[in-house]
Amino acid sequence: MHPNHNDQLSGLNRIEGQVKGIKRMIEDNRYCVDILTQLKAVKAAVHKVEQEILKKHMQNCLKHAVESKNDLEIQKKLDELMNLLSKRI
C-alpha cells in the first residue's frame, strides 16, 4: 500500500499560486530580478514537497520491502531510488 500524500496538497496549491503570480509578473513586464526571486521561491517550495514525499517513500515503501525480506523487492526499491537520485539536478 502506498502512503497518503494529501498533506502535500497545501504546498502544491501554494506553488500553483506562485506560478500564476510569476506568469502575471511576466505579462506585466516586471523587473527581471523580481521574477527570478519568485522563481527561486517556487524551486525551493517544489524541493520541500519532493523531500517530504521522498521521506515518506523511504519510511513506508522502502521499509516495507526491507521488512518483507524479499531480496528482489528490496533491490527493486533500491534501484528505483538510485535511478531517481541520479536524475536530480
PDB file of N, CA, C and O in Angstrom, chain B, residues numbered from 101:
ATOM      1  N   MET B 101       0.836  -1.181   0.000  1.00  0.00           N
ATOM      2  CA  MET B 101       0.000   0.000   0.000  1.00  0.00           C
ATOM      3  C   MET B 101       0.887   1.253   0.000  1.00  0.00           C
ATOM      4  O   MET B 101       1.892   1.318   0.708  1.00  0.00           O
ATOM      5  N   HIS B 102       0.500   2.227  -0.795  1.00  0.00           N
ATOM      6  CA  HIS B 102       1.273   3.453  -0.905  1.00  0.00           C
ATOM      7  C   HIS B 102       0.857   4.437   0.181  1.00  0.00           C
ATOM      8  O   HIS B 102      -0.311   4.481   0.566  1.00  0.00           O
ATOM      9  N   PRO B 103       1.814   5.231   0.677  1.00  0.00           N
ATOM     10  CA  PRO B 103       1.461   6.222   1.695  1.00  0.00           C
ATOM     11  C   PRO B 103       0.590   7.328   1.099  1.00  0.00           C
ATOM     12  O   PRO B 103       0.592   7.567  -0.108  1.00  0.00           O
ATOM     13  N   ASN B 104      -0.142   7.983   1.971  1.00  0.00           N
ATOM     14  CA  ASN B 104      -1.001   9.090   1.577  1.00  0.00           C
ATOM     15  C   ASN B 104      -0.168  10.377   1.564  1.00  0.00           C
ATOM     16  O   ASN B 104       0.563  10.660   2.514  1.00  0.00           O
ATOM     17  N   HIS B 105      -0.283  11.145   0.491  1.00  0.00           N
ATOM     18  CA  HIS B 105       0.478  12.392   0.359  1.00  0.00           C
ATOM     19  C   HIS B 105      -0.423  13.621   0.388  1.00  0.00           C
ATOM     20  O   HIS B 105      -0.021  14.696  -0.054  1.00  0.00           O
ATOM     21  N   ASN B 106      -1.634  13.468   0.904  1.00  0.00           N
ATOM     22  CA  ASN B 106      -2.578  14.587   0.937  1.00  0.00           C
ATOM     23  C   ASN B 106      -2.042  15.794   1.700  1.00  0.00           C
ATOM     24  O   ASN B 106      -2.426  16.929   1.417  1.00  0.00           O
ATOM     25  N   ASP B 107      -1.160  15.555   2.664  1.00  0.00           N
ATOM     26  CA  ASP B 107      -0.616  16.674   3.433  1.00  0.00           C
ATOM     27  C   ASP B 107       0.291  17.565   2.579  1.00  0.00           C
ATOM     28  O   ASP B 107       0.668  18.653   3.015  1.00  0.00           O
ATOM     29  N   GLN B 108       0.640  17.126   1.390  1.00  0.00           N
ATOM     30  CA  GLN B 108       1.454  17.943   0.485  1.00  0.00           C
ATOM     31  C   GLN B 108       0.605  18.812  -0.437  1.00  0.00           C
ATOM     32  O   GLN B 108       1.138  19.650  -1.164  1.00  0.00           O
ATOM     33  N   LEU B 109      -0.709  18.619  -0.412  1.00  0.00           N
ATOM     34  CA  LEU B 109      -1.588  19.382  -1.300  1.00  0.00           C
ATOM     35  C   LEU B 109      -1.546  20.880  -1.013  1.00  0.00           C
ATOM     36  O   LEU B 109      -1.601  21.683  -1.945  1.00  0.00           O
ATOM     37  N   SER B 110      -1.451  21.269   0.255  1.00  0.00           N
ATOM     38  CA  SER B 110      -1.407  22.709   0.562  1.00  0.00           C
ATOM     39  C   SER B 110      -0.142  23.341  -0.017  1.00  0.00           C
ATOM     40  O   SER B 110      -0.182  24.459  -0.532  1.00  0.00           O
ATOM     41  N   GLY B 111       0.970  22.629   0.068  1.00  0.00           N
ATOM     42  CA  GLY B 111       2.207  23.134  -0.532  1.00  0.00           C
ATOM     43  C   GLY B 111       2.098  23.235  -2.039  1.00  0.00           C
ATOM     44  O   GLY B 111       2.564  24.202  -2.641  1.00  0.00           O
ATOM     45  N   LEU B 112       1.481  22.235  -2.649  1.00  0.00           N
ATOM     46  CA  LEU B 112       1.307  22.269  -4.106  1.00  0.00           C
ATOM     47  C   LEU B 112       0.349  23.379  -4.523  1.00  0.00           C
ATOM     48  O   LEU B 112       0.550  24.006  -5.563  1.00  0.00           O
ATOM     49  N   ASN B 113      -0.682  23.630  -3.733  1.00  0.00           N
ATOM     50  CA  ASN B 113      -1.592  24.742  -4.029  1.00  0.00           C
ATOM     51  C   ASN B 113      -0.863  26.078  -3.940  1.00  0.00           C
ATOM     52  O   ASN B 113      -1.089  26.974  -4.754  1.00  0.00           O
ATOM     53  N   ARG B 114       0.008  26.202  -2.949  1.00  0.00           N
ATOM     54  CA  ARG B 114       0.803  27.417  -2.799  1.00  0.00           C
ATOM     55  C   ARG B 114       1.725  27.595  -4.008  1.00  0.00           C
ATOM     56  O   ARG B 114       1.859  28.700  -4.535  1.00  0.00           O
ATOM     57  N   ILE B 115       2.351  26.516  -4.438  1.00  0.00           N
ATOM     58  CA  ILE B 115       3.230  26.554  -5.614  1.00  0.00           C
ATOM     59  C   ILE B 115       2.438  26.974  -6.848  1.00  0.00           C
ATOM     60  O   ILE B 115       2.898  27.788  -7.649  1.00  0.00           O
ATOM     61  N   GLU B 116       1.258  26.415  -6.986  1.00  0.00           N
ATOM     62  CA  GLU B 116       0.411  26.762  -8.126  1.00  0.00           C
ATOM     63  C   GLU B 116       0.110  28.262  -8.133  1.00  0.00           C
ATOM     64  O   GLU B 116       0.152  28.905  -9.181  1.00  0.00           O
ATOM     65  N   GLY B 117      -0.191  28.808  -6.961  1.00  0.00           N
ATOM     66  CA  GLY B 117      -0.445  30.241  -6.852  1.00  0.00           C
ATOM     67  C   GLY B 117       0.789  31.060  -7.178  1.00  0.00           C
ATOM     68  O   GLY B 117       0.696  32.098  -7.833  1.00  0.00           O
ATOM     69  N   GLN B 118       1.952  30.593  -6.720  1.00  0.00           N
ATOM     70  CA  GLN B 118       3.202  31.296  -7.015  1.00  0.00           C
ATOM     71  C   GLN B 118       3.476  31.315  -8.518  1.00  0.00           C
ATOM     72  O   GLN B 118       3.886  32.339  -9.063  1.00  0.00           O
ATOM     73  N   VAL B 119       3.251  30.194  -9.180  1.00  0.00           N
ATOM     74  CA  VAL B 119       3.491  30.106 -10.622  1.00  0.00           C
ATOM     75  C   VAL B 119       2.550  31.046 -11.374  1.00  0.00           C
ATOM     76  O   VAL B 119       2.962  31.714 -12.322  1.00  0.00           O
ATOM     77  N   LYS B 120       1.301  31.094 -10.956  1.00  0.00           N
ATOM     78  CA  LYS B 120       0.353  32.024 -11.584  1.00  0.00           C
ATOM     79  C   LYS B 120       0.803  33.466 -11.371  1.00  0.00           C
ATOM     80  O   LYS B 120       0.678  34.303 -12.265  1.00  0.00           O
ATOM     81  N   GLY B 121       1.325  33.749 -10.184  1.00  0.00           N
ATOM     82  CA  GLY B 121       1.839  35.087  -9.900  1.00  0.00           C
ATOM     83  C   GLY B 121       3.021  35.437 -10.787  1.00  0.00           C
ATOM     84  O   GLY B 121       3.143  36.574 -11.245  1.00  0.00           O
ATOM     85  N   ILE B 122       3.886  34.474 -11.029  1.00  0.00           N
ATOM     86  CA  ILE B 122       5.038  34.699 -11.913  1.00  0.00           C
ATOM     87  C   ILE B 122       4.561  34.960 -13.334  1.00  0.00           C
ATOM     88  O   ILE B 122       5.100  35.822 -14.028  1.00  0.00           O
ATOM     89  N   LYS B 123       3.570  34.228 -13.754  1.00  0.00           N
ATOM     90  CA  LYS B 123       3.011  34.447 -15.097  1.00  0.00           C
ATOM     91  C   LYS B 123       2.495  35.878 -15.221  1.00  0.00           C
ATOM     92  O   LYS B 123       2.736  36.549 -16.224  1.00  0.00           O
ATOM     93  N   ARG B 124       1.780  36.340 -14.189  1.00  0.00           N
ATOM     94  CA  ARG B 124       1.281  37.725 -14.206  1.00  0.00           C
ATOM     95  C   ARG B 124       2.437  38.722 -14.215  1.00  0.00           C
ATOM     96  O   ARG B 124       2.373  39.745 -14.898  1.00  0.00           O
ATOM     97  N   MET B 125       3.481  38.429 -13.465  1.00  0.00           N
ATOM     98  CA  MET B 125       4.649  39.310 -13.436  1.00  0.00           C
ATOM     99  C   MET B 125       5.249  39.448 -14.833  1.00  0.00           C
ATOM    100  O   MET B 125       5.619  40.545 -15.250  1.00  0.00           O
ATOM    101  N   ILE B 126       5.342  38.344 -15.543  1.00  0.00           N
ATOM    102  CA  ILE B 126       5.889  38.371 -16.901  1.00  0.00           C
ATOM    103  C   ILE B 126       4.963  39.147 -17.831  1.00  0.00           C
ATOM    104  O   ILE B 126       5.412  39.963 -18.636  1.00  0.00           O
ATOM    105  N   GLU B 127       3.675  38.883 -17.709  1.00  0.00           N
ATOM    106  CA  GLU B 127       2.701  39.608 -18.539  1.00  0.00           C
ATOM    107  C   GLU B 127       2.750  41.114 -18.275  1.00  0.00           C
ATOM    108  O   GLU B 127       2.510  41.915 -19.179  1.00  0.00           O
ATOM    109  N   ASP B 128       3.063  41.495 -17.031  1.00  0.00           N
ATOM    110  CA  ASP B 128       3.125  42.903 -16.647  1.00  0.00           C
ATOM    111  C   ASP B 128       4.513  43.513 -16.847  1.00  0.00           C
ATOM    112  O   ASP B 128       4.761  44.649 -16.442  1.00  0.00           O
ATOM    113  N   ASN B 129       5.415  42.753 -17.472  1.00  0.00           N
ATOM    114  CA  ASN B 129       6.787  43.223 -17.729  1.00  0.00           C
ATOM    115  C   ASN B 129       7.502  43.687 -16.460  1.00  0.00           C
ATOM    116  O   ASN B 129       8.147  44.735 -16.445  1.00  0.00           O
ATOM    117  N   ARG B 130       7.378  42.894 -15.401  1.00  0.00           N
ATOM    118  CA  ARG B 130       8.035  43.228 -14.136  1.00  0.00           C
ATOM    119  C   ARG B 130       9.545  43.052 -14.256  1.00  0.00           C
ATOM    120  O   ARG B 130      10.042  42.426 -15.192  1.00  0.00           O
ATOM    121  N   TYR B 131      10.240  43.602 -13.316  1.00  0.00           N
ATOM    122  CA  TYR B 131      11.704  43.596 -13.266  1.00  0.00           C
ATOM    123  C   TYR B 131      12.226  42.159 -13.193  1.00  0.00           C
ATOM    124  O   TYR B 131      11.708  41.325 -12.451  1.00  0.00           O
ATOM    125  N   CYS B 132      13.264  41.899 -13.984  1.00  0.00           N
ATOM    126  CA  CYS B 132      13.832  40.545 -14.103  1.00  0.00           C
ATOM    127  C   CYS B 132      14.178  39.925 -12.744  1.00  0.00           C
ATOM    128  O   CYS B 132      13.852  38.767 -12.484  1.00  0.00           O
ATOM    129  N   VAL B 133      14.835  40.696 -11.888  1.00  0.00           N
ATOM    130  CA  VAL B 133      15.283  40.153 -10.607  1.00  0.00           C
ATOM    131  C   VAL B 133      14.084  39.786  -9.729  1.00  0.00           C
ATOM    132  O   VAL B 133      14.141  38.815  -8.975  1.00  0.00           O
ATOM    133  N   ASP B 134      13.015  40.550  -9.824  1.00  0.00           N
ATOM    134  CA  ASP B 134      11.805  40.202  -9.058  1.00  0.00           C
ATOM    135  C   ASP B 134      11.228  38.866  -9.536  1.00  0.00           C
ATOM    136  O   ASP B 134      10.804  38.040  -8.728  1.00  0.00           O
ATOM    137  N   ILE B 135      11.218  38.666 -10.845  1.00  0.00           N
ATOM    138  CA  ILE B 135      10.732  37.402 -11.408  1.00  0.00           C
ATOM    139  C   ILE B 135      11.639  36.255 -10.988  1.00  0.00           C
ATOM    140  O   ILE B 135      11.168  35.194 -10.578  1.00  0.00           O
ATOM    141  N   LEU B 136      12.944  36.479 -11.095  1.00  0.00           N
ATOM    142  CA  LEU B 136      13.901  35.431 -10.711  1.00  0.00           C
ATOM    143  C   LEU B 136      13.785  35.078  -9.232  1.00  0.00           C
ATOM    144  O   LEU B 136      13.920  33.913  -8.859  1.00  0.00           O
ATOM    145  N   THR B 137      13.537  36.073  -8.397  1.00  0.00           N
ATOM    146  CA  THR B 137      13.359  35.822  -6.961  1.00  0.00           C
ATOM    147  C   THR B 137      12.164  34.911  -6.723  1.00  0.00           C
ATOM    148  O   THR B 137      12.230  33.987  -5.913  1.00  0.00           O
ATOM    149  N   GLN B 138      11.080  35.174  -7.427  1.00  0.00           N
ATOM    150  CA  GLN B 138       9.891  34.338  -7.282  1.00  0.00           C
ATOM    151  C   GLN B 138      10.121  32.935  -7.834  1.00  0.00           C
ATOM    152  O   GLN B 138       9.623  31.954  -7.280  1.00  0.00           O
ATOM    153  N   LEU B 139      10.877  32.842  -8.927  1.00  0.00           N
ATOM    154  CA  LEU B 139      11.196  31.514  -9.478  1.00  0.00           C
ATOM    155  C   LEU B 139      12.011  30.697  -8.487  1.00  0.00           C
ATOM    156  O   LEU B 139      11.789  29.494  -8.350  1.00  0.00           O
ATOM    157  N   LYS B 140      12.951  31.332  -7.793  1.00  0.00           N
ATOM    158  CA  LYS B 140      13.743  30.622  -6.788  1.00  0.00           C
ATOM    159  C   LYS B 140      12.859  30.157  -5.633  1.00  0.00           C
ATOM    160  O   LYS B 140      13.070  29.080  -5.076  1.00  0.00           O
ATOM    161  N   ALA B 141      11.865  30.978  -5.277  1.00  0.00           N
ATOM    162  CA  ALA B 141      10.943  30.593  -4.205  1.00  0.00           C
ATOM    163  C   ALA B 141      10.134  29.366  -4.612  1.00  0.00           C
ATOM    164  O   ALA B 141       9.910  28.471  -3.797  1.00  0.00           O
ATOM    165  N   VAL B 142       9.695  29.321  -5.868  1.00  0.00           N
ATOM    166  CA  VAL B 142       8.947  28.156  -6.364  1.00  0.00           C
ATOM    167  C   VAL B 142       9.841  26.922  -6.350  1.00  0.00           C
ATOM    168  O   VAL B 142       9.424  25.842  -5.930  1.00  0.00           O
ATOM    169  N   LYS B 143      11.067  27.096  -6.810  1.00  0.00           N
ATOM    170  CA  LYS B 143      12.013  25.971  -6.830  1.00  0.00           C
ATOM    171  C   LYS B 143      12.222  25.416  -5.415  1.00  0.00           C
ATOM    172  O   LYS B 143      12.253  24.199  -5.227  1.00  0.00           O
ATOM    173  N   ALA B 144      12.364  26.288  -4.439  1.00  0.00           N
ATOM    174  CA  ALA B 144      12.543  25.850  -3.049  1.00  0.00           C
ATOM    175  C   ALA B 144      11.292  25.138  -2.530  1.00  0.00           C
ATOM    176  O   ALA B 144      11.396  24.143  -1.813  1.00  0.00           O
ATOM    177  N   ALA B 145      10.118  25.642  -2.889  1.00  0.00           N
ATOM    178  CA  ALA B 145       8.868  25.028  -2.439  1.00  0.00           C
ATOM    179  C   ALA B 145       8.687  23.646  -3.064  1.00  0.00           C
ATOM    180  O   ALA B 145       8.247  22.713  -2.391  1.00  0.00           O
ATOM    181  N   VAL B 146       9.022  23.513  -4.341  1.00  0.00           N
ATOM    182  CA  VAL B 146       8.941  22.206  -5.010  1.00  0.00           C
ATOM    183  C   VAL B 146       9.920  21.236  -4.352  1.00  0.00           C
ATOM    184  O   VAL B 146       9.591  20.070  -4.131  1.00  0.00           O
ATOM    185  N   HIS B 147      11.110  21.715  -4.042  1.00  0.00           N
ATOM    186  CA  HIS B 147      12.111  20.864  -3.391  1.00  0.00           C
ATOM    187  C   HIS B 147      11.595  20.372  -2.032  1.00  0.00           C
ATOM    188  O   HIS B 147      11.805  19.215  -1.669  1.00  0.00           O
ATOM    189  N   LYS B 148      10.928  21.246  -1.292  1.00  0.00           N
ATOM    190  CA  LYS B 148      10.395  20.854   0.016  1.00  0.00           C
ATOM    191  C   LYS B 148       9.350  19.749  -0.133  1.00  0.00           C
ATOM    192  O   LYS B 148       9.374  18.773   0.617  1.00  0.00           O
ATOM    193  N   VAL B 149       8.434  19.891  -1.092  1.00  0.00           N
ATOM    194  CA  VAL B 149       7.422  18.857  -1.335  1.00  0.00           C
ATOM    195  C   VAL B 149       8.109  17.558  -1.750  1.00  0.00           C
ATOM    196  O   VAL B 149       7.751  16.480  -1.275  1.00  0.00           O
ATOM    197  N   GLU B 150       9.087  17.666  -2.628  1.00  0.00           N
ATOM    198  CA  GLU B 150       9.827  16.481  -3.080  1.00  0.00           C
ATOM    199  C   GLU B 150      10.478  15.763  -1.901  1.00  0.00           C
ATOM    200  O   GLU B 150      10.410  14.538  -1.806  1.00  0.00           O
ATOM    201  N   GLN B 151      11.099  16.509  -1.018  1.00  0.00           N
ATOM    202  CA  GLN B 151      11.783  15.914   0.139  1.00  0.00           C
ATOM    203  C   GLN B 151      10.791  15.199   1.050  1.00  0.00           C
ATOM    204  O   GLN B 151      11.090  14.119   1.561  1.00  0.00           O
ATOM    205  N   GLU B 152       9.629  15.778   1.257  1.00  0.00           N
ATOM    206  CA  GLU B 152       8.631  15.148   2.118  1.00  0.00           C
ATOM    207  C   GLU B 152       8.104  13.848   1.516  1.00  0.00           C
ATOM    208  O   GLU B 152       7.899  12.866   2.230  1.00  0.00           O
ATOM    209  N   ILE B 153       7.888  13.843   0.210  1.00  0.00           N
ATOM    210  CA  ILE B 153       7.410  12.621  -0.444  1.00  0.00           C
ATOM    211  C   ILE B 153       8.509  11.561  -0.454  1.00  0.00           C
ATOM    212  O   ILE B 153       8.230  10.379  -0.251  1.00  0.00           O
ATOM    213  N   LEU B 154       9.739  11.967  -0.687  1.00  0.00           N
ATOM    214  CA  LEU B 154      10.862  11.023  -0.635  1.00  0.00           C
ATOM    215  C   LEU B 154      10.997  10.423   0.767  1.00  0.00           C
ATOM    216  O   LEU B 154      11.223   9.223   0.918  1.00  0.00           O
ATOM    217  N   LYS B 155      10.857  11.260   1.776  1.00  0.00           N
ATOM    218  CA  LYS B 155      10.939  10.787   3.163  1.00  0.00           C
ATOM    219  C   LYS B 155       9.865   9.726   3.438  1.00  0.00           C
ATOM    220  O   LYS B 155      10.153   8.677   4.014  1.00  0.00           O
ATOM    221  N   LYS B 156       8.635  10.007   3.023  1.00  0.00           N
ATOM    222  CA  LYS B 156       7.555   9.027   3.229  1.00  0.00           C
ATOM    223  C   LYS B 156       7.824   7.742   2.454  1.00  0.00           C
ATOM    224  O   LYS B 156       7.540   6.647   2.941  1.00  0.00           O
ATOM    225  N   HIS B 157       8.367   7.875   1.254  1.00  0.00           N
ATOM    226  CA  HIS B 157       8.681   6.688   0.457  1.00  0.00           C
ATOM    227  C   HIS B 157       9.678   5.807   1.202  1.00  0.00           C
ATOM    228  O   HIS B 157       9.521   4.588   1.272  1.00  0.00           O
ATOM    229  N   MET B 158      10.691   6.438   1.749  1.00  0.00           N
ATOM    230  CA  MET B 158      11.710   5.661   2.458  1.00  0.00           C
ATOM    231  C   MET B 158      11.160   5.069   3.753  1.00  0.00           C
ATOM    232  O   MET B 158      11.493   3.941   4.113  1.00  0.00           O
ATOM    233  N   GLN B 159      10.319   5.830   4.451  1.00  0.00           N
ATOM    234  CA  GLN B 159       9.768   5.358   5.719  1.00  0.00           C
ATOM    235  C   GLN B 159       8.689   4.295   5.538  1.00  0.00           C
ATOM    236  O   GLN B 159       8.421   3.518   6.454  1.00  0.00           O
ATOM    237  N   ASN B 160       8.075   4.257   4.368  1.00  0.00           N
ATOM    238  CA  ASN B 160       6.989   3.320   4.150  1.00  0.00           C
ATOM    239  C   ASN B 160       7.338   2.259   3.111  1.00  0.00           C
ATOM    240  O   ASN B 160       7.467   1.080   3.443  1.00  0.00           O
ATOM    241  N   CYS B 161       7.491   2.672   1.862  1.00  0.00           N
ATOM    242  CA  CYS B 161       7.684   1.713   0.765  1.00  0.00           C
ATOM    243  C   CYS B 161       8.996   0.940   0.905  1.00  0.00           C
ATOM    244  O   CYS B 161       9.014  -0.288   0.817  1.00  0.00           O
ATOM    245  N   LEU B 162      10.090   1.667   1.124  1.00  0.00           N
ATOM    246  CA  LEU B 162      11.384   1.003   1.267  1.00  0.00           C
ATOM    247  C   LEU B 162      11.423   0.160   2.538  1.00  0.00           C
ATOM    248  O   LEU B 162      11.917  -0.968   2.524  1.00  0.00           O
ATOM    249  N   LYS B 163      10.906   0.702   3.626  1.00  0.00           N
ATOM    250  CA  LYS B 163      10.864  -0.033   4.890  1.00  0.00           C
ATOM    251  C   LYS B 163      10.055  -1.324   4.735  1.00  0.00           C
ATOM    252  O   LYS B 163      10.471  -2.378   5.217  1.00  0.00           O
ATOM    253  N   HIS B 164       8.907  -1.244   4.065  1.00  0.00           N
ATOM    254  CA  HIS B 164       8.068  -2.431   3.851  1.00  0.00           C
ATOM    255  C   HIS B 164       8.836  -3.488   3.052  1.00  0.00           C
ATOM    256  O   HIS B 164       8.770  -4.677   3.366  1.00  0.00           O
ATOM    257  N   ALA B 165       9.558  -3.054   2.027  1.00  0.00           N
ATOM    258  CA  ALA B 165      10.336  -4.007   1.218  1.00  0.00           C
ATOM    259  C   ALA B 165      11.401  -4.691   2.072  1.00  0.00           C
ATOM    260  O   ALA B 165      11.593  -5.903   1.971  1.00  0.00           O
ATOM    261  N   VAL B 166      12.091  -3.926   2.906  1.00  0.00           N
ATOM    262  CA  VAL B 166      13.135  -4.500   3.771  1.00  0.00           C
ATOM    263  C   VAL B 166      12.519  -5.478   4.766  1.00  0.00           C
ATOM    264  O   VAL B 166      13.056  -6.561   4.998  1.00  0.00           O
ATOM    265  N   GLU B 167      11.397  -5.091   5.347  1.00  0.00           N
ATOM    266  CA  GLU B 167      10.739  -5.966   6.323  1.00  0.00           C
ATOM    267  C   GLU B 167      10.204  -7.246   5.686  1.00  0.00           C
ATOM    268  O   GLU B 167      10.052  -8.260   6.367  1.00  0.00           O
ATOM    269  N   SER B 168       9.922  -7.207   4.396  1.00  0.00           N
ATOM    270  CA  SER B 168       9.423  -8.401   3.705  1.00  0.00           C
ATOM    271  C   SER B 168      10.517  -9.450   3.527  1.00  0.00           C
ATOM    272  O   SER B 168      10.236 -10.627   3.304  1.00  0.00           O
ATOM    273  N   LYS B 169      11.765  -9.004   3.628  1.00  0.00           N
ATOM    274  CA  LYS B 169      12.943  -9.873   3.444  1.00  0.00           C
ATOM    275  C   LYS B 169      12.981 -10.505   2.060  1.00  0.00           C
ATOM    276  O   LYS B 169      13.632 -11.528   1.847  1.00  0.00           O
ATOM    277  N   ASN B 170      12.272  -9.881   1.123  1.00  0.00           N
ATOM    278  CA  ASN B 170      12.266 -10.325  -0.269  1.00  0.00           C
ATOM    279  C   ASN B 170      13.384  -9.582  -0.991  1.00  0.00           C
ATOM    280  O   ASN B 170      13.266  -8.391  -1.281  1.00  0.00           O
ATOM    281  N   ASP B 171      14.459 -10.291  -1.274  1.00  0.00           N
ATOM    282  CA  ASP B 171      15.630  -9.653  -1.871  1.00  0.00           C
ATOM    283  C   ASP B 171      15.323  -8.948  -3.192  1.00  0.00           C
ATOM    284  O   ASP B 171      15.870  -7.882  -3.471  1.00  0.00           O
ATOM    285  N   LEU B 172      14.447  -9.546  -4.004  1.00  0.00           N
ATOM    286  CA  LEU B 172      14.101  -8.920  -5.283  1.00  0.00           C
ATOM    287  C   LEU B 172      13.343  -7.610  -5.069  1.00  0.00           C
ATOM    288  O   LEU B 172      13.588  -6.624  -5.764  1.00  0.00           O
ATOM    289  N   GLU B 173      12.437  -7.604  -4.120  1.00  0.00           N
ATOM    290  CA  GLU B 173      11.666  -6.391  -3.820  1.00  0.00           C
ATOM    291  C   GLU B 173      12.566  -5.303  -3.238  1.00  0.00           C
ATOM    292  O   GLU B 173      12.435  -4.130  -3.590  1.00  0.00           O
ATOM    293  N   ILE B 174      13.465  -5.687  -2.361  1.00  0.00           N
ATOM    294  CA  ILE B 174      14.415  -4.736  -1.782  1.00  0.00           C
ATOM    295  C   ILE B 174      15.267  -4.122  -2.888  1.00  0.00           C
ATOM    296  O   ILE B 174      15.433  -2.904  -2.954  1.00  0.00           O
ATOM    297  N   GLN B 175      15.803  -4.976  -3.755  1.00  0.00           N
ATOM    298  CA  GLN B 175      16.654  -4.489  -4.839  1.00  0.00           C
ATOM    299  C   GLN B 175      15.883  -3.580  -5.789  1.00  0.00           C
ATOM    300  O   GLN B 175      16.417  -2.586  -6.280  1.00  0.00           O
ATOM    301  N   LYS B 176      14.632  -3.925  -6.042  1.00  0.00           N
ATOM    302  CA  LYS B 176      13.789  -3.100  -6.913  1.00  0.00           C
ATOM    303  C   LYS B 176      13.623  -1.701  -6.321  1.00  0.00           C
ATOM    304  O   LYS B 176      13.768  -0.707  -7.032  1.00  0.00           O
ATOM    305  N   LYS B 177      13.322  -1.620  -5.032  1.00  0.00           N
ATOM    306  CA  LYS B 177      13.143  -0.316  -4.380  1.00  0.00           C
ATOM    307  C   LYS B 177      14.444   0.474  -4.366  1.00  0.00           C
ATOM    308  O   LYS B 177      14.435   1.684  -4.596  1.00  0.00           O
ATOM    309  N   LEU B 178      15.556  -0.193  -4.100  1.00  0.00           N
ATOM    310  CA  LEU B 178      16.848   0.492  -4.114  1.00  0.00           C
ATOM    311  C   LEU B 178      17.199   0.986  -5.513  1.00  0.00           C
ATOM    312  O   LEU B 178      17.700   2.100  -5.671  1.00  0.00           O
ATOM    313  N   ASP B 179      16.940   0.173  -6.517  1.00  0.00           N
ATOM    314  CA  ASP B 179      17.209   0.584  -7.905  1.00  0.00           C
ATOM    315  C   ASP B 179      16.344   1.779  -8.298  1.00  0.00           C
ATOM    316  O   ASP B 179      16.813   2.695  -8.972  1.00  0.00           O
ATOM    317  N   GLU B 180      15.074   1.766  -7.874  1.00  0.00           N
ATOM    318  CA  GLU B 180      14.189   2.903  -8.160  1.00  0.00           C
ATOM    319  C   GLU B 180      14.751   4.191  -7.558  1.00  0.00           C
ATOM    320  O   GLU B 180      14.795   5.230  -8.216  1.00  0.00           O
ATOM    321  N   LEU B 181      15.177   4.106  -6.302  1.00  0.00           N
ATOM    322  CA  LEU B 181      15.726   5.291  -5.643  1.00  0.00           C
ATOM    323  C   LEU B 181      17.009   5.758  -6.305  1.00  0.00           C
ATOM    324  O   LEU B 181      17.187   6.955  -6.529  1.00  0.00           O
ATOM    325  N   MET B 182      17.906   4.833  -6.621  1.00  0.00           N
ATOM    326  CA  MET B 182      19.167   5.209  -7.259  1.00  0.00           C
ATOM    327  C   MET B 182      18.906   5.835  -8.621  1.00  0.00           C
ATOM    328  O   MET B 182      19.558   6.815  -8.982  1.00  0.00           O
ATOM    329  N   ASN B 183      17.973   5.292  -9.376  1.00  0.00           N
ATOM    330  CA  ASN B 183      17.628   5.851 -10.681  1.00  0.00           C
ATOM    331  C   ASN B 183      17.062   7.264 -10.521  1.00  0.00           C
ATOM    332  O   ASN B 183      17.424   8.179 -11.261  1.00  0.00           O
ATOM    333  N   LEU B 184      16.183   7.422  -9.557  1.00  0.00           N
ATOM    334  CA  LEU B 184      15.586   8.731  -9.306  1.00  0.00           C
ATOM    335  C   LEU B 184      16.651   9.748  -8.874  1.00  0.00           C
ATOM    336  O   LEU B 184      16.693  10.865  -9.389  1.00  0.00           O
ATOM    337  N   LEU B 185      17.484   9.365  -7.955  1.00  0.00           N
ATOM    338  CA  LEU B 185      18.509  10.284  -7.440  1.00  0.00           C
ATOM    339  C   LEU B 185      19.551  10.630  -8.488  1.00  0.00           C
ATOM    340  O   LEU B 185      20.116  11.723  -8.456  1.00  0.00           O
ATOM    341  N   SER B 186      19.816   9.723  -9.415  1.00  0.00           N
ATOM    342  CA  SER B 186      20.793  10.010 -10.469  1.00  0.00           C
ATOM    343  C   SER B 186      20.273  11.041 -11.461  1.00  0.00           C
ATOM    344  O   SER B 186      21.057  11.636 -12.200  1.00  0.00           O
ATOM    345  N   LYS B 187      18.946  11.262 -11.488  1.00  0.00           N
ATOM    346  CA  LYS B 187      18.328  12.219 -12.406  1.00  0.00           C
ATOM    347  C   LYS B 187      18.142  13.596 -11.774  1.00  0.00           C
ATOM    348  O   LYS B 187      17.707  14.531 -12.447  1.00  0.00           O
ATOM    349  N   ARG B 188      18.462  13.729 -10.503  1.00  0.00           N
ATOM    350  CA  ARG B 188      18.252  15.006  -9.803  1.00  0.00           C
ATOM    351  C   ARG B 188      19.232  16.038 -10.301  1.00  0.00           C
ATOM    352  O   ARG B 188      20.394  15.753 -10.590  1.00  0.00           O
ATOM    353  N   ILE B 189      18.722  17.242 -10.389  1.00  0.00           N
ATOM    354  CA  ILE B 189      19.595  18.362 -10.785  1.00  0.00           C
ATOM    355  C   ILE B 189      19.693  19.369  -9.672  1.00  0.00           C
ATOM    356  O   ILE B 189      20.380  20.380  -9.812  1.00  0.00           O
TER     357      ILE B 189
END
